[in-house]
Amino acid sequence: SMLDEATSAAEAVTLAKRSVKSKSNTLIVAGDVHPQTIEVIQTRCKPLGLEVKVGMAPALMAENDYFAVVCQYPSTTGLIHDLKEHADAAHAKNAAFIVCADLLALLGHLLDLA
């Protein structure tokens, strides 16, 4: 994207809202997404009437109906989470699973696999 990461994430959220089958207006954002990304998402969602819940994504996913989940890879604290199970759970609810990824971190991971 030509946009910064936070703006790209907010655009992904609005695209998800328009394209998924879920009718929910709730977005779940993992608490370890970069703070600037969380702020831009909240700012963009407010005038659209979308509720943003920030916290432990797995718990929020179990407790709520939602149209999308946003996670960070690696997290803002540097943790690398296995996101497959959570992505599968979101897709099972007809919701999108959005990952804000550091491309250099992904490249490093691919080099480790080689």
PDB file as gemmi writes it, atoms N, CA and C in Angstrom:
CRYST1    1.000    1.000    1.000  90.00  90.00  90.00 P 1                      
ATOM      1  N   SER A   1       0.827  -1.191   0.000  1.00  0.00           N  
ATOM      2  CA  SER A   1       0.000   0.000   0.000  1.00  0.00           C  
ATOM      3  C   SER A   1       0.866   1.247   0.000  1.00  0.00           C  
ATOM      4  N   MET A   2       0.362   2.288  -0.549  1.00  0.00           N  
ATOM      5  CA  MET A   2       1.047   3.579  -0.523  1.00  0.00           C  
ATOM      6  C   MET A   2       0.721   4.327   0.764  1.00  0.00           C  
ATOM      7  N   LEU A   3      -0.155   3.766   1.590  1.00  0.00           N  
ATOM      8  CA  LEU A   3      -0.564   4.397   2.831  1.00  0.00           C  
ATOM      9  C   LEU A   3       0.318   3.920   3.972  1.00  0.00           C  
ATOM     10  N   ASP A   4       0.339   4.693   5.062  1.00  0.00           N  
ATOM     11  CA  ASP A   4       1.035   4.209   6.249  1.00  0.00           C  
ATOM     12  C   ASP A   4       0.258   3.032   6.822  1.00  0.00           C  
ATOM     13  N   GLU A   5       0.885   2.290   7.739  1.00  0.00           N  
ATOM     14  CA  GLU A   5       0.263   1.066   8.256  1.00  0.00           C  
ATOM     15  C   GLU A   5      -1.073   1.324   8.942  1.00  0.00           C  
ATOM     16  N   ALA A   6      -1.146   2.374   9.753  1.00  0.00           N  
ATOM     17  CA  ALA A   6      -2.382   2.651  10.483  1.00  0.00           C  
ATOM     18  C   ALA A   6      -3.537   2.974   9.530  1.00  0.00           C  
ATOM     19  N   THR A   7      -3.280   3.793   8.530  1.00  0.00           N  
ATOM     20  CA  THR A   7      -4.315   4.148   7.559  1.00  0.00           C  
ATOM     21  C   THR A   7      -4.699   2.937   6.722  1.00  0.00           C  
ATOM     22  N   SER A   8      -3.723   2.115   6.372  1.00  0.00           N  
ATOM     23  CA  SER A   8      -4.014   0.894   5.612  1.00  0.00           C  
ATOM     24  C   SER A   8      -4.915  -0.036   6.418  1.00  0.00           C  
ATOM     25  N   ALA A   9      -4.653  -0.141   7.711  1.00  0.00           N  
ATOM     26  CA  ALA A   9      -5.486  -0.989   8.569  1.00  0.00           C  
ATOM     27  C   ALA A   9      -6.918  -0.463   8.610  1.00  0.00           C  
ATOM     28  N   ALA A  10      -7.078   0.843   8.743  1.00  0.00           N  
ATOM     29  CA  ALA A  10      -8.418   1.436   8.768  1.00  0.00           C  
ATOM     30  C   ALA A  10      -9.137   1.208   7.438  1.00  0.00           C  
ATOM     31  N   GLU A  11      -8.423   1.306   6.338  1.00  0.00           N  
ATOM     32  CA  GLU A  11      -9.023   1.027   5.026  1.00  0.00           C  
ATOM     33  C   GLU A  11      -9.435  -0.438   4.924  1.00  0.00           C  
ATOM     34  N   ALA A  12      -8.609  -1.337   5.465  1.00  0.00           N  
ATOM     35  CA  ALA A  12      -8.946  -2.761   5.452  1.00  0.00           C  
ATOM     36  C   ALA A  12     -10.217  -3.025   6.251  1.00  0.00           C  
ATOM     37  N   VAL A  13     -10.379  -2.307   7.349  1.00  0.00           N  
ATOM     38  CA  VAL A  13     -11.582  -2.457   8.175  1.00  0.00           C  
ATOM     39  C   VAL A  13     -12.822  -2.034   7.387  1.00  0.00           C  
ATOM     40  N   THR A  14     -12.764  -0.890   6.720  1.00  0.00           N  
ATOM     41  CA  THR A  14     -13.939  -0.435   5.973  1.00  0.00           C  
ATOM     42  C   THR A  14     -14.223  -1.365   4.790  1.00  0.00           C  
ATOM     43  N   LEU A  15     -13.191  -1.882   4.158  1.00  0.00           N  
ATOM     44  CA  LEU A  15     -13.382  -2.861   3.087  1.00  0.00           C  
ATOM     45  C   LEU A  15     -14.032  -4.128   3.636  1.00  0.00           C  
ATOM     46  N   ALA A  16     -13.562  -4.577   4.798  1.00  0.00           N  
ATOM     47  CA  ALA A  16     -14.145  -5.771   5.419  1.00  0.00           C  
ATOM     48  C   ALA A  16     -15.626  -5.565   5.710  1.00  0.00           C  
ATOM     49  N   LYS A  17     -15.967  -4.415   6.251  1.00  0.00           N  
ATOM     50  CA  LYS A  17     -17.373  -4.143   6.590  1.00  0.00           C  
ATOM     51  C   LYS A  17     -18.258  -4.239   5.358  1.00  0.00           C  
ATOM     52  N   ARG A  18     -17.753  -3.753   4.233  1.00  0.00           N  
ATOM     53  CA  ARG A  18     -18.542  -3.780   2.994  1.00  0.00           C  
ATOM     54  C   ARG A  18     -18.592  -5.161   2.348  1.00  0.00           C  
ATOM     55  N   SER A  19     -17.654  -6.043   2.674  1.00  0.00           N  
ATOM     56  CA  SER A  19     -17.539  -7.274   1.894  1.00  0.00           C  
ATOM     57  C   SER A  19     -17.887  -8.568   2.625  1.00  0.00           C  
ATOM     58  N   VAL A  20     -17.958  -8.564   3.944  1.00  0.00           N  
ATOM     59  CA  VAL A  20     -18.250  -9.815   4.652  1.00  0.00           C  
ATOM     60  C   VAL A  20     -19.760 -10.026   4.791  1.00  0.00           C  
ATOM     61  N   LYS A  21     -20.139 -11.250   5.105  1.00  0.00           N  
ATOM     62  CA  LYS A  21     -21.555 -11.575   5.262  1.00  0.00           C  
ATOM     63  C   LYS A  21     -22.091 -11.212   6.641  1.00  0.00           C  
ATOM     64  N   SER A  22     -21.208 -11.066   7.618  1.00  0.00           N  
ATOM     65  CA  SER A  22     -21.656 -10.724   8.967  1.00  0.00           C  
ATOM     66  C   SER A  22     -22.377  -9.382   8.961  1.00  0.00           C  
ATOM     67  N   LYS A  23     -23.467  -9.300   9.692  1.00  0.00           N  
ATOM     68  CA  LYS A  23     -24.240  -8.051   9.786  1.00  0.00           C  
ATOM     69  C   LYS A  23     -23.871  -7.241  11.025  1.00  0.00           C  
ATOM     70  N   SER A  24     -22.922  -7.727  11.817  1.00  0.00           N  
ATOM     71  CA  SER A  24     -22.504  -7.039  13.039  1.00  0.00           C  
ATOM     72  C   SER A  24     -21.845  -5.701  12.715  1.00  0.00           C  
ATOM     73  N   ASN A  25     -21.928  -4.771  13.639  1.00  0.00           N  
ATOM     74  CA  ASN A  25     -21.228  -3.491  13.532  1.00  0.00           C  
ATOM     75  C   ASN A  25     -20.075  -3.412  14.522  1.00  0.00           C  
ATOM     76  N   THR A  26     -19.648  -4.571  15.041  1.00  0.00           N  
ATOM     77  CA  THR A  26     -18.576  -4.608  16.028  1.00  0.00           C  
ATOM     78  C   THR A  26     -17.286  -5.090  15.387  1.00  0.00           C  
ATOM     79  N   LEU A  27     -16.219  -4.367  15.671  1.00  0.00           N  
ATOM     80  CA  LEU A  27     -14.872  -4.711  15.235  1.00  0.00           C  
ATOM     81  C   LEU A  27     -14.058  -5.059  16.467  1.00  0.00           C  
ATOM     82  N   ILE A  28     -13.308  -6.135  16.403  1.00  0.00           N  
ATOM     83  CA  ILE A  28     -12.420  -6.522  17.488  1.00  0.00           C  
ATOM     84  C   ILE A  28     -10.996  -6.203  17.072  1.00  0.00           C  
ATOM     85  N   VAL A  29     -10.273  -5.501  17.948  1.00  0.00           N  
ATOM     86  CA  VAL A  29      -8.872  -5.166  17.704  1.00  0.00           C  
ATOM     87  C   VAL A  29      -8.053  -5.718  18.862  1.00  0.00           C  
ATOM     88  N   ALA A  30      -7.054  -6.525  18.549  1.00  0.00           N  
ATOM     89  CA  ALA A  30      -6.187  -7.071  19.587  1.00  0.00           C  
ATOM     90  C   ALA A  30      -5.487  -5.920  20.307  1.00  0.00           C  
ATOM     91  N   GLY A  31      -5.383  -6.036  21.613  1.00  0.00           N  
ATOM     92  CA  GLY A  31      -4.784  -4.981  22.419  1.00  0.00           C  
ATOM     93  C   GLY A  31      -3.316  -4.756  22.145  1.00  0.00           C  
ATOM     94  N   ASP A  32      -2.658  -5.725  21.480  1.00  0.00           N  
ATOM     95  CA  ASP A  32      -1.238  -5.549  21.184  1.00  0.00           C  
ATOM     96  C   ASP A  32      -0.974  -5.114  19.747  1.00  0.00           C  
ATOM     97  N   VAL A  33      -2.000  -4.540  19.106  1.00  0.00           N  
ATOM     98  CA  VAL A  33      -1.807  -3.848  17.831  1.00  0.00           C  
ATOM     99  C   VAL A  33      -1.125  -2.520  18.171  1.00  0.00           C  
ATOM    100  N   HIS A  34      -0.309  -2.005  17.261  1.00  0.00           N  
ATOM    101  CA  HIS A  34       0.385  -0.742  17.525  1.00  0.00           C  
ATOM    102  C   HIS A  34      -0.625   0.330  17.935  1.00  0.00           C  
ATOM    103  N   PRO A  35      -0.304   1.107  18.985  1.00  0.00           N  
ATOM    104  CA  PRO A  35      -1.253   2.106  19.496  1.00  0.00           C  
ATOM    105  C   PRO A  35      -1.715   3.110  18.439  1.00  0.00           C  
ATOM    106  N   GLN A  36      -0.827   3.529  17.565  1.00  0.00           N  
ATOM    107  CA  GLN A  36      -1.219   4.500  16.537  1.00  0.00           C  
ATOM    108  C   GLN A  36      -2.216   3.879  15.559  1.00  0.00           C  
ATOM    109  N   THR A  37      -2.104   2.581  15.328  1.00  0.00           N  
ATOM    110  CA  THR A  37      -3.049   1.898  14.445  1.00  0.00           C  
ATOM    111  C   THR A  37      -4.420   1.821  15.108  1.00  0.00           C  
ATOM    112  N   ILE A  38      -4.439   1.479  16.393  1.00  0.00           N  
ATOM    113  CA  ILE A  38      -5.709   1.431  17.133  1.00  0.00           C  
ATOM    114  C   ILE A  38      -6.394   2.793  17.088  1.00  0.00           C  
ATOM    115  N   GLU A  39      -5.639   3.860  17.291  1.00  0.00           N  
ATOM    116  CA  GLU A  39      -6.231   5.208  17.298  1.00  0.00           C  
ATOM    117  C   GLU A  39      -6.819   5.584  15.950  1.00  0.00           C  
ATOM    118  N   VAL A  40      -6.127   5.275  14.870  1.00  0.00           N  
ATOM    119  CA  VAL A  40      -6.648   5.609  13.535  1.00  0.00           C  
ATOM    120  C   VAL A  40      -7.900   4.784  13.248  1.00  0.00           C  
ATOM    121  N   ILE A  41      -7.889   3.513  13.603  1.00  0.00           N  
ATOM    122  CA  ILE A  41      -9.071   2.668  13.398  1.00  0.00           C  
ATOM    123  C   ILE A  41     -10.257   3.227  14.177  1.00  0.00           C  
ATOM    124  N   GLN A  42     -10.056   3.576  15.448  1.00  0.00           N  
ATOM    125  CA  GLN A  42     -11.146   4.136  16.253  1.00  0.00           C  
ATOM    126  C   GLN A  42     -11.671   5.431  15.649  1.00  0.00           C  
ATOM    127  N   THR A  43     -10.772   6.277  15.187  1.00  0.00           N  
ATOM    128  CA  THR A  43     -11.168   7.558  14.582  1.00  0.00           C  
ATOM    129  C   THR A  43     -11.991   7.335  13.322  1.00  0.00           C  
ATOM    130  N   ARG A  44     -11.570   6.385  12.483  1.00  0.00           N  
ATOM    131  CA  ARG A  44     -12.281   6.106  11.234  1.00  0.00           C  
ATOM    132  C   ARG A  44     -13.631   5.433  11.483  1.00  0.00           C  
ATOM    133  N   CYS A  45     -13.719   4.584  12.504  1.00  0.00           N  
ATOM    134  CA  CYS A  45     -14.939   3.807  12.748  1.00  0.00           C  
ATOM    135  C   CYS A  45     -16.044   4.623  13.407  1.00  0.00           C  
ATOM    136  N   LYS A  46     -15.677   5.600  14.216  1.00  0.00           N  
ATOM    137  CA  LYS A  46     -16.681   6.349  14.974  1.00  0.00           C  
ATOM    138  C   LYS A  46     -17.756   6.980  14.084  1.00  0.00           C  
ATOM    139  N   PRO A  47     -17.399   7.758  13.052  1.00  0.00           N  
ATOM    140  CA  PRO A  47     -18.469   8.367  12.242  1.00  0.00           C  
ATOM    141  C   PRO A  47     -19.258   7.362  11.407  1.00  0.00           C  
ATOM    142  N   LEU A  48     -18.723   6.154  11.271  1.00  0.00           N  
ATOM    143  CA  LEU A  48     -19.425   5.114  10.520  1.00  0.00           C  
ATOM    144  C   LEU A  48     -20.368   4.304  11.409  1.00  0.00           C  
ATOM    145  N   GLY A  49     -20.372   4.606  12.701  1.00  0.00           N  
ATOM    146  CA  GLY A  49     -21.238   3.900  13.630  1.00  0.00           C  
ATOM    147  C   GLY A  49     -20.757   2.491  13.951  1.00  0.00           C  
ATOM    148  N   LEU A  50     -19.463   2.268  13.790  1.00  0.00           N  
ATOM    149  CA  LEU A  50     -18.894   0.958  14.075  1.00  0.00           C  
ATOM    150  C   LEU A  50     -18.300   0.952  15.477  1.00  0.00           C  
ATOM    151  N   GLU A  51     -18.630  -0.069  16.251  1.00  0.00           N  
ATOM    152  CA  GLU A  51     -18.115  -0.197  17.613  1.00  0.00           C  
ATOM    153  C   GLU A  51     -16.772  -0.924  17.569  1.00  0.00           C  
ATOM    154  N   VAL A  52     -15.767  -0.362  18.225  1.00  0.00           N  
ATOM    155  CA  VAL A  52     -14.438  -0.955  18.260  1.00  0.00           C  
ATOM    156  C   VAL A  52     -14.173  -1.464  19.676  1.00  0.00           C  
ATOM    157  N   LYS A  53     -13.921  -2.760  19.790  1.00  0.00           N  
ATOM    158  CA  LYS A  53     -13.583  -3.363  21.081  1.00  0.00           C  
ATOM    159  C   LYS A  53     -12.115  -3.752  21.039  1.00  0.00           C  
ATOM    160  N   VAL A  54     -11.344  -3.208  21.974  1.00  0.00           N  
ATOM    161  CA  VAL A  54      -9.909  -3.457  22.025  1.00  0.00           C  
ATOM    162  C   VAL A  54      -9.604  -4.279  23.268  1.00  0.00           C  
ATOM    163  N   GLY A  55      -8.827  -5.340  23.095  1.00  0.00           N  
ATOM    164  CA  GLY A  55      -8.449  -6.175  24.234  1.00  0.00           C  
ATOM    165  C   GLY A  55      -7.902  -7.507  23.775  1.00  0.00           C  
ATOM    166  N   MET A  56      -8.056  -8.500  24.628  1.00  0.00           N  
ATOM    167  CA  MET A  56      -7.602  -9.861  24.307  1.00  0.00           C  
ATOM    168  C   MET A  56      -8.514 -10.422  23.215  1.00  0.00           C  
ATOM    169  N   ALA A  57      -8.002 -10.484  22.011  1.00  0.00           N  
ATOM    170  CA  ALA A  57      -8.827 -10.860  20.869  1.00  0.00           C  
ATOM    171  C   ALA A  57      -9.539 -12.203  21.040  1.00  0.00           C  
ATOM    172  N   PRO A  58      -8.865 -13.274  21.492  1.00  0.00           N  
ATOM    173  CA  PRO A  58      -9.591 -14.549  21.615  1.00  0.00           C  
ATOM    174  C   PRO A  58     -10.802 -14.462  22.546  1.00  0.00           C  
ATOM    175  N   ALA A  59     -10.643 -13.776  23.666  1.00  0.00           N  
ATOM    176  CA  ALA A  59     -11.763 -13.635  24.601  1.00  0.00           C  
ATOM    177  C   ALA A  59     -12.877 -12.794  23.996  1.00  0.00           C  
ATOM    178  N   LEU A  60     -12.520 -11.694  23.356  1.00  0.00           N  
ATOM    179  CA  LEU A  60     -13.525 -10.832  22.729  1.00  0.00           C  
ATOM    180  C   LEU A  60     -14.248 -11.568  21.602  1.00  0.00           C  
ATOM    181  N   MET A  61     -13.523 -12.401  20.874  1.00  0.00           N  
ATOM    182  CA  MET A  61     -14.134 -13.172  19.790  1.00  0.00           C  
ATOM    183  C   MET A  61     -15.144 -14.170  20.336  1.00  0.00           C  
ATOM    184  N   ALA A  62     -14.855 -14.749  21.491  1.00  0.00           N  
ATOM    185  CA  ALA A  62     -15.758 -15.730  22.091  1.00  0.00           C  
ATOM    186  C   ALA A  62     -17.013 -15.079  22.668  1.00  0.00           C  
ATOM    187  N   GLU A  63     -16.891 -13.808  23.084  1.00  0.00           N  
ATOM    188  CA  GLU A  63     -17.979 -13.119  23.787  1.00  0.00           C  
ATOM    189  C   GLU A  63     -18.856 -12.252  22.897  1.00  0.00           C  
ATOM    190  N   ASN A  64     -18.445 -12.002  21.661  1.00  0.00           N  
ATOM    191  CA  ASN A  64     -19.136 -11.016  20.829  1.00  0.00           C  
ATOM    192  C   ASN A  64     -19.420 -11.536  19.433  1.00  0.00           C  
ATOM    193  N   ASP A  65     -20.400 -10.885  18.805  1.00  0.00           N  
ATOM    194  CA  ASP A  65     -20.616 -11.020  17.376  1.00  0.00           C  
ATOM    195  C   ASP A  65     -19.798  -9.898  16.753  1.00  0.00           C  
ATOM    196  N   TYR A  66     -19.152 -10.128  15.628  1.00  0.00           N  
ATOM    197  CA  TYR A  66     -18.254  -9.131  15.042  1.00  0.00           C  
ATOM    198  C   TYR A  66     -18.165  -9.337  13.535  1.00  0.00           C  
ATOM    199  N   PHE A  67     -17.774  -8.266  12.834  1.00  0.00           N  
ATOM    200  CA  PHE A  67     -17.605  -8.381  11.385  1.00  0.00           C  
ATOM    201  C   PHE A  67     -16.152  -8.558  10.987  1.00  0.00           C  
ATOM    202  N   ALA A  68     -15.228  -8.226  11.898  1.00  0.00           N  
ATOM    203  CA  ALA A  68     -13.798  -8.380  11.591  1.00  0.00           C  
ATOM    204  C   ALA A  68     -12.975  -8.350  12.867  1.00  0.00           C  
ATOM    205  N   VAL A  69     -11.771  -8.907  12.739  1.00  0.00           N  
ATOM    206  CA  VAL A  69     -10.786  -8.915  13.815  1.00  0.00           C  
ATOM    207  C   VAL A  69      -9.492  -8.354  13.231  1.00  0.00           C  
ATOM    208  N   VAL A  70      -8.826  -7.482  14.002  1.00  0.00           N  
ATOM    209  CA  VAL A  70      -7.536  -6.930  13.575  1.00  0.00           C  
ATOM    210  C   VAL A  70      -6.473  -7.377  14.567  1.00  0.00           C  
ATOM    211  N   CYS A  71      -5.405  -7.991  14.044  1.00  0.00           N  
ATOM    212  CA  CYS A  71      -4.270  -8.407  14.860  1.00  0.00           C  
ATOM    213  C   CYS A  71      -2.983  -7.846  14.263  1.00  0.00           C  
ATOM    214  N   GLN A  72      -1.903  -7.941  15.010  1.00  0.00           N  
ATOM    215  CA  GLN A  72      -0.604  -7.401  14.607  1.00  0.00           C  
ATOM    216  C   GLN A  72       0.416  -8.532  14.572  1.00  0.00           C  
ATOM    217  N   TYR A  73       1.273  -8.548  13.535  1.00  0.00           N  
ATOM    218  CA  TYR A  73       2.322  -9.564  13.425  1.00  0.00           C  
ATOM    219  C   TYR A  73       3.628  -8.933  12.989  1.00  0.00           C  
ATOM    220  N   PRO A  74       4.657  -8.947  13.819  1.00  0.00           N  
ATOM    221  CA  PRO A  74       4.634  -9.268  15.240  1.00  0.00           C  
ATOM    222  C   PRO A  74       3.902  -8.179  16.007  1.00  0.00           C  
ATOM    223  N   SER A  75       3.515  -8.518  17.243  1.00  0.00           N  
ATOM    224  CA  SER A  75       2.752  -7.560  18.054  1.00  0.00           C  
ATOM    225  C   SER A  75       3.609  -6.345  18.381  1.00  0.00           C  
ATOM    226  N   THR A  76       2.984  -5.318  18.923  1.00  0.00           N  
ATOM    227  CA  THR A  76       3.716  -4.092  19.243  1.00  0.00           C  
ATOM    228  C   THR A  76       4.809  -4.343  20.291  1.00  0.00           C  
ATOM    229  N   THR A  77       4.681  -5.434  21.056  1.00  0.00           N  
ATOM    230  CA  THR A  77       5.700  -5.782  22.048  1.00  0.00           C  
ATOM    231  C   THR A  77       6.712  -6.774  21.494  1.00  0.00           C  
ATOM    232  N   GLY A  78       6.564  -7.148  20.225  1.00  0.00           N  
ATOM    233  CA  GLY A  78       7.509  -8.056  19.584  1.00  0.00           C  
ATOM    234  C   GLY A  78       7.124  -9.517  19.637  1.00  0.00           C  
ATOM    235  N   LEU A  79       5.980  -9.833  20.231  1.00  0.00           N  
ATOM    236  CA  LEU A  79       5.542 -11.229  20.296  1.00  0.00           C  
ATOM    237  C   LEU A  79       5.032 -11.703  18.938  1.00  0.00           C  
ATOM    238  N   ILE A  80       5.267 -12.968  18.665  1.00  0.00           N  
ATOM    239  CA  ILE A  80       4.769 -13.577  17.438  1.00  0.00           C  
ATOM    240  C   ILE A  80       3.729 -14.613  17.840  1.00  0.00           C  
ATOM    241  N   HIS A  81       2.488 -14.349  17.492  1.00  0.00           N  
ATOM    242  CA  HIS A  81       1.379 -15.236  17.834  1.00  0.00           C  
ATOM    243  C   HIS A  81       1.055 -16.133  16.642  1.00  0.00           C  
ATOM    244  N   ASP A  82       0.643 -17.346  16.917  1.00  0.00           N  
ATOM    245  CA  ASP A  82       0.110 -18.225  15.881  1.00  0.00           C  
ATOM    246  C   ASP A  82      -1.347 -17.823  15.678  1.00  0.00           C  
ATOM    247  N   LEU A  83      -1.653 -17.223  14.562  1.00  0.00           N  
ATOM    248  CA  LEU A  83      -2.966 -16.624  14.335  1.00  0.00           C  
ATOM    249  C   LEU A  83      -3.938 -17.538  13.585  1.00  0.00           C  
ATOM    250  N   LYS A  84      -3.494 -18.696  13.135  1.00  0.00           N  
ATOM    251  CA  LYS A  84      -4.344 -19.530  12.292  1.00  0.00           C  
ATOM    252  C   LYS A  84      -5.664 -19.912  12.962  1.00  0.00           C  
ATOM    253  N   GLU A  85      -5.607 -20.358  14.201  1.00  0.00           N  
ATOM    254  CA  GLU A  85      -6.827 -20.773  14.904  1.00  0.00           C  
ATOM    255  C   GLU A  85      -7.826 -19.620  15.013  1.00  0.00           C  
ATOM    256  N   HIS A  86      -7.317 -18.436  15.266  1.00  0.00           N  
ATOM    257  CA  HIS A  86      -8.193 -17.263  15.399  1.00  0.00           C  
ATOM    258  C   HIS A  86      -8.753 -16.834  14.045  1.00  0.00           C  
ATOM    259  N   ALA A  87      -7.934 -16.935  13.009  1.00  0.00           N  
ATOM    260  CA  ALA A  87      -8.410 -16.616  11.664  1.00  0.00           C  
ATOM    261  C   ALA A  87      -9.517 -17.589  11.257  1.00  0.00           C  
ATOM    262  N   ASP A  88      -9.310 -18.864  11.549  1.00  0.00           N  
ATOM    263  CA  ASP A  88     -10.330 -19.872  11.227  1.00  0.00           C  
ATOM    264  C   ASP A  88     -11.634 -19.590  11.976  1.00  0.00           C  
ATOM    265  N   ALA A  89     -11.525 -19.195  13.255  1.00  0.00           N  
ATOM    266  CA  ALA A  89     -12.723 -18.891  14.050  1.00  0.00           C  
ATOM    267  C   ALA A  89     -13.471 -17.687  13.478  1.00  0.00           C  
ATOM    268  N   ALA A  90     -12.738 -16.669  13.065  1.00  0.00           N  
ATOM    269  CA  ALA A  90     -13.375 -15.489  12.466  1.00  0.00           C  
ATOM    270  C   ALA A  90     -14.076 -15.858  11.170  1.00  0.00           C  
ATOM    271  N   HIS A  91     -13.398 -16.614  10.330  1.00  0.00           N  
ATOM    272  CA  HIS A  91     -13.996 -16.991   9.046  1.00  0.00           C  
ATOM    273  C   HIS A  91     -15.235 -17.861   9.245  1.00  0.00           C  
ATOM    274  N   ALA A  92     -15.242 -18.685  10.296  1.00  0.00           N  
ATOM    275  CA  ALA A  92     -16.407 -19.526  10.583  1.00  0.00           C  
ATOM    276  C   ALA A  92     -17.628 -18.676  10.951  1.00  0.00           C  
ATOM    277  N   LYS A  93     -17.385 -17.451  11.424  1.00  0.00           N  
ATOM    278  CA  LYS A  93     -18.483 -16.536  11.768  1.00  0.00           C  
ATOM    279  C   LYS A  93     -18.773 -15.542  10.635  1.00  0.00           C  
ATOM    280  N   ASN A  94     -18.272 -15.842   9.445  1.00  0.00           N  
ATOM    281  CA  ASN A  94     -18.450 -14.971   8.272  1.00  0.00           C  
ATOM    282  C   ASN A  94     -17.844 -13.592   8.488  1.00  0.00           C  
ATOM    283  N   ALA A  95     -16.762 -13.547   9.244  1.00  0.00           N  
ATOM    284  CA  ALA A  95     -16.079 -12.290   9.528  1.00  0.00           C  
ATOM    285  C   ALA A  95     -14.706 -12.299   8.869  1.00  0.00           C  
ATOM    286  N   ALA A  96     -14.148 -11.113   8.701  1.00  0.00           N  
ATOM    287  CA  ALA A  96     -12.806 -10.969   8.137  1.00  0.00           C  
ATOM    288  C   ALA A  96     -11.764 -11.051   9.247  1.00  0.00           C  
ATOM    289  N   PHE A  97     -10.575 -11.460   8.889  1.00  0.00           N  
ATOM    290  CA  PHE A  97      -9.443 -11.492   9.817  1.00  0.00           C  
ATOM    291  C   PHE A  97      -8.330 -10.688   9.171  1.00  0.00           C  
ATOM    292  N   ILE A  98      -8.015  -9.552   9.771  1.00  0.00           N  
ATOM    293  CA  ILE A  98      -7.055  -8.599   9.206  1.00  0.00           C  
ATOM    294  C   ILE A  98      -5.778  -8.654  10.026  1.00  0.00           C  
ATOM    295  N   VAL A  99      -4.641  -8.793   9.354  1.00  0.00           N  
ATOM    296  CA  VAL A  99      -3.358  -8.813  10.049  1.00  0.00           C  
ATOM    297  C   VAL A  99      -2.518  -7.647   9.564  1.00  0.00           C  
ATOM    298  N   CYS A 100      -2.115  -6.810  10.505  1.00  0.00           N  
ATOM    299  CA  CYS A 100      -1.171  -5.733  10.218  1.00  0.00           C  
ATOM    300  C   CYS A 100       0.209  -6.353  10.362  1.00  0.00           C  
ATOM    301  N   ALA A 101       0.932  -6.463   9.278  1.00  0.00           N  
ATOM    302  CA  ALA A 101       2.190  -7.206   9.297  1.00  0.00           C  
ATOM    303  C   ALA A 101       3.372  -6.317   8.931  1.00  0.00           C  
ATOM    304  N   ASP A 102       4.456  -6.541   9.634  1.00  0.00           N  
ATOM    305  CA  ASP A 102       5.726  -5.903   9.321  1.00  0.00           C  
ATOM    306  C   ASP A 102       6.379  -6.742   8.222  1.00  0.00           C  
ATOM    307  N   LEU A 103       6.485  -6.181   7.032  1.00  0.00           N  
ATOM    308  CA  LEU A 103       6.982  -6.961   5.896  1.00  0.00           C  
ATOM    309  C   LEU A 103       8.396  -7.483   6.121  1.00  0.00           C  
ATOM    310  N   LEU A 104       9.239  -6.709   6.786  1.00  0.00           N  
ATOM    311  CA  LEU A 104      10.592  -7.188   7.064  1.00  0.00           C  
ATOM    312  C   LEU A 104      10.561  -8.358   8.041  1.00  0.00           C  
ATOM    313  N   ALA A 105       9.640  -8.331   8.998  1.00  0.00           N  
ATOM    314  CA  ALA A 105       9.516  -9.452   9.924  1.00  0.00           C  
ATOM    315  C   ALA A 105       9.065 -10.704   9.175  1.00  0.00           C  
ATOM    316  N   LEU A 106       8.177 -10.538   8.221  1.00  0.00           N  
ATOM    317  CA  LEU A 106       7.727 -11.684   7.425  1.00  0.00           C  
ATOM    318  C   LEU A 106       8.857 -12.249   6.585  1.00  0.00           C  
ATOM    319  N   LEU A 107       9.667 -11.376   6.018  1.00  0.00           N  
ATOM    320  CA  LEU A 107      10.801 -11.819   5.223  1.00  0.00           C  
ATOM    321  C   LEU A 107      11.777 -12.597   6.096  1.00  0.00           C  
ATOM    322  N   GLY A 108      12.035 -12.094   7.292  1.00  0.00           N  
ATOM    323  CA  GLY A 108      12.931 -12.796   8.208  1.00  0.00           C  
ATOM    324  C   GLY A 108      12.408 -14.176   8.541  1.00  0.00           C  
ATOM    325  N   HIS A 109      11.101 -14.288   8.723  1.00  0.00           N  
ATOM    326  CA  HIS A 109      10.487 -15.583   9.011  1.00  0.00           C  
ATOM    327  C   HIS A 109      10.655 -16.529   7.826  1.00  0.00           C  
ATOM    328  N   LEU A 110      10.478 -16.032   6.631  1.00  0.00           N  
ATOM    329  CA  LEU A 110      10.646 -16.870   5.450  1.00  0.00           C  
ATOM    330  C   LEU A 110      12.090 -17.334   5.311  1.00  0.00           C  
ATOM    331  N   LEU A 111      13.047 -16.462   5.615  1.00  0.00           N  
ATOM    332  CA  LEU A 111      14.450 -16.842   5.543  1.00  0.00           C  
ATOM    333  C   LEU A 111      14.780 -17.921   6.559  1.00  0.00           C  
ATOM    334  N   ASP A 112      14.121 -17.898   7.720  1.00  0.00           N  
ATOM    335  CA  ASP A 112      14.331 -18.926   8.739  1.00  0.00           C  
ATOM    336  C   ASP A 112      13.827 -20.286   8.254  1.00  0.00           C  
ATOM    337  N   LEU A 113      12.812 -20.262   7.403  1.00  0.00           N  
ATOM    338  CA  LEU A 113      12.237 -21.515   6.908  1.00  0.00           C  
ATOM    339  C   LEU A 113      13.092 -22.135   5.807  1.00  0.00           C  
ATOM    340  N   ALA A 114      13.907 -21.323   5.151  1.00  0.00           N  
ATOM    341  CA  ALA A 114      14.709 -21.811   4.016  1.00  0.00           C  
ATOM    342  C   ALA A 114      15.855 -22.702   4.448  1.00  0.00           C  
TER     343      ALA A 114                                                      
END                                                                             
